[in-house]
């Protein structure tokens, strides 16, 4: 979907076509590891949903103000005063793996050999 | 529920007896309904005993209530019916739940839902499919299907759910109970596991409108922990009071079409006759963008979900894969693939897609503009009427498995409920009758939509209809 935006622009075409490559890319962005079977299955289902939501192209929305939220919300600031609701230990208690006061994860740096 | 509350207050029954009676019913019937994910027997009985000793008081003292398993509690698990959170124990309690406990409620347990509240049948739970208490071959609706079934089967005095696109009102209709979604921002979302933050709202399931009104009043109101909670005073609902006259009931042709089954169409006609008899004026209103609600919703809700669910990374909390991984992205991707079910994955990917470079304007931004048009439809309608009457669903409960392989067919269940969330207004579903053309009688729900922050009037209007409809209640559960 990165290389063929021009051909695949849903505003210009009623024909929605999402390919397995598109879904593979979206799965990568979504941090979801999918099997080939999954990819195949999801491509069909997402294609059907995208074809359905393209119904919005029937409407002329020029000049309509987008509505991201039902209320007129503005950013809310609070005083920048430190408070301690929960301790690090309390929060780390939910972690799948921890080495207090740290979260423990898999190795992210190589061993320096340049490999 | 209010009756039980009053009996406990008058010491005609102890809170312990009331709690034990519900625990006994859960023990006896939940093996066939599967409404509950977790039951807090010891904690509930301890709380009830504290009420009986006079240590816990309040407008809900001793009332046994069930809560949807996407509301955090500092005890037990909060799983969202997902493998991702199967072992998760929240460090804090949701404001809505805290307010119920502060009012004296006894929390019986947590109820099943579609994983992360994504679904309309509770079949998407990673653990078990909840069954409709009226006919256990049918779904209870969703996503708050466990709470709806628990209330419908009298496995609690009342229950709490959340509604992002109909997840309270639709299962309430299918299970024959009252389900109420207040205005967006009325009830703090602090401690409600986020699905779509501009749409999510907490609300009650009850047997009567008056019960729903009481739970709403207790949970509603500004909360400093949720900056989107509304700082608007909560007017007493006073359901026993007649709505202001002249009452104007709006009827939109977009909600009255051939998709409605005869039983649903009949229920609308009965309600209209009742309102006419009560002296209300029936006003035709136009909601021309109704049919664009589902496509708009599935873009907005999935976009927000893709962002909200990015937090499940297998590091901070939730499921982490045991499989060998090569690096951090692999740890994330593998943990998430194992922890999330198919519907959650579909929605995360759809949301990611509509927000991605090259597609944002065509899908997400366009949907936000249509959302504005939908909101304007309601603004115009509420200039002409006090509440809009419509079905909650086109049809009664469907059979388990009937739509589970077709995501799009499932999405269309919410055709009459999603626009209320997109516009941020209030909606209530009340029981309006039962079918006579299904193997077993199934309940039909009617919906009343009210303007933002106009809940008190909406509840009075709903209560008036409820009194006249006298919809049949589920009296006996099917034998196991």
Boltz contact constraints between the chains, C-beta under 6 A:
constraints:
  - contact:
      token1: [A, 5]
      token2: [B, 358]
      max_distance: 6.0
  - contact:
      token1: [A, 10]
      token2: [B, 362]
      max_distance: 6.0
  - contact:
      token1: [A, 11]
      token2: [B, 362]
      max_distance: 6.0
  - contact:
      token1: [A, 26]
      token2: [B, 349]
      max_distance: 6.0
  - contact:
      token1: [A, 26]
      token2: [B, 352]
      max_distance: 6.0
  - contact:
      token1: [A, 26]
      token2: [B, 353]
      max_distance: 6.0
  - contact:
      token1: [A, 29]
      token2: [B, 352]
      max_distance: 6.0
  - contact:
      token1: [A, 30]
      token2: [B, 348]
      max_distance: 6.0
  - contact:
      token1: [A, 30]
      token2: [B, 349]
      max_distance: 6.0
  - contact:
      token1: [A, 30]
      token2: [B, 352]
      max_distance: 6.0
  - contact:
      token1: [A, 31]
      token2: [B, 332]
      max_distance: 6.0
  - contact:
      token1: [A, 31]
      token2: [B, 333]
      max_distance: 6.0
  - contact:
      token1: [A, 31]
      token2: [B, 336]
      max_distance: 6.0
  - contact:
      token1: [A, 32]
      token2: [B, 336]
      max_distance: 6.0
  - contact:
      token1: [A, 32]
      token2: [B, 337]
      max_distance: 6.0
  - contact:
      token1: [A, 32]
      token2: [B, 345]
      max_distance: 6.0
  - contact:
      token1: [A, 33]
      token2: [B, 333]
      max_distance: 6.0
  - contact:
      token1: [A, 33]
      token2: [B, 334]
      max_distance: 6.0
  - contact:
      token1: [A, 33]
      token2: [B, 337]
      max_distance: 6.0
  - contact:
      token1: [A, 45]
      token2: [B, 407]
      max_distance: 6.0
  - contact:
      token1: [A, 48]
      token2: [B, 408]
      max_distance: 6.0
  - contact:
      token1: [A, 49]
      token2: [B, 408]
      max_distance: 6.0
  - contact:
      token1: [A, 52]
      token2: [B, 408]
      max_distance: 6.0
  - contact:
      token1: [A, 53]
      token2: [B, 295]
      max_distance: 6.0
  - contact:
      token1: [A, 53]
      token2: [B, 298]
      max_distance: 6.0
  - contact:
      token1: [A, 53]
      token2: [B, 299]
      max_distance: 6.0
  - contact:
      token1: [A, 55]
      token2: [B, 295]
      max_distance: 6.0
  - contact:
      token1: [A, 56]
      token2: [B, 295]
      max_distance: 6.0
  - contact:
      token1: [A, 56]
      token2: [B, 366]
      max_distance: 6.0
  - contact:
      token1: [A, 56]
      token2: [B, 370]
      max_distance: 6.0
  - contact:
      token1: [A, 61]
      token2: [B, 366]
      max_distance: 6.0
  - contact:
      token1: [A, 61]
      token2: [B, 369]
      max_distance: 6.0
  - contact:
      token1: [A, 64]
      token2: [B, 369]
      max_distance: 6.0
  - contact:
      token1: [A, 64]
      token2: [B, 372]
      max_distance: 6.0
  - contact:
      token1: [A, 65]
      token2: [B, 372]
      max_distance: 6.0
  - contact:
      token1: [A, 66]
      token2: [B, 365]
      max_distance: 6.0
  - contact:
      token1: [A, 66]
      token2: [B, 368]
      max_distance: 6.0
  - contact:
      token1: [A, 66]
      token2: [B, 369]
      max_distance: 6.0
  - contact:
      token1: [A, 67]
      token2: [B, 368]
      max_distance: 6.0
  - contact:
      token1: [A, 67]
      token2: [B, 371]
      max_distance: 6.0
  - contact:
      token1: [A, 67]
      token2: [B, 372]
      max_distance: 6.0
  - contact:
      token1: [A, 67]
      token2: [B, 375]
      max_distance: 6.0
  - contact:
      token1: [A, 68]
      token2: [B, 368]
      max_distance: 6.0
  - contact:
      token1: [A, 69]
      token2: [B, 198]
      max_distance: 6.0
  - contact:
      token1: [A, 70]
      token2: [B, 184]
      max_distance: 6.0
  - contact:
      token1: [A, 70]
      token2: [B, 424]
      max_distance: 6.0
  - contact:
      token1: [A, 71]
      token2: [B, 185]
      max_distance: 6.0
  - contact:
      token1: [A, 76]
      token2: [B, 227]
      max_distance: 6.0
  - contact:
      token1: [A, 86]
      token2: [B, 91]
      max_distance: 6.0
  - contact:
      token1: [A, 90]
      token2: [B, 91]
      max_distance: 6.0
  - contact:
      token1: [A, 94]
      token2: [B, 317]
      max_distance: 6.0
  - contact:
      token1: [A, 96]
      token2: [B, 320]
      max_distance: 6.0
  - contact:
      token1: [A, 103]
      token2: [B, 315]
      max_distance: 6.0
  - contact:
      token1: [A, 105]
      token2: [B, 315]
      max_distance: 6.0
  - contact:
      token1: [A, 106]
      token2: [B, 325]
      max_distance: 6.0
  - contact:
      token1: [A, 106]
      token2: [B, 331]
      max_distance: 6.0
  - contact:
      token1: [A, 108]
      token2: [B, 328]
      max_distance: 6.0
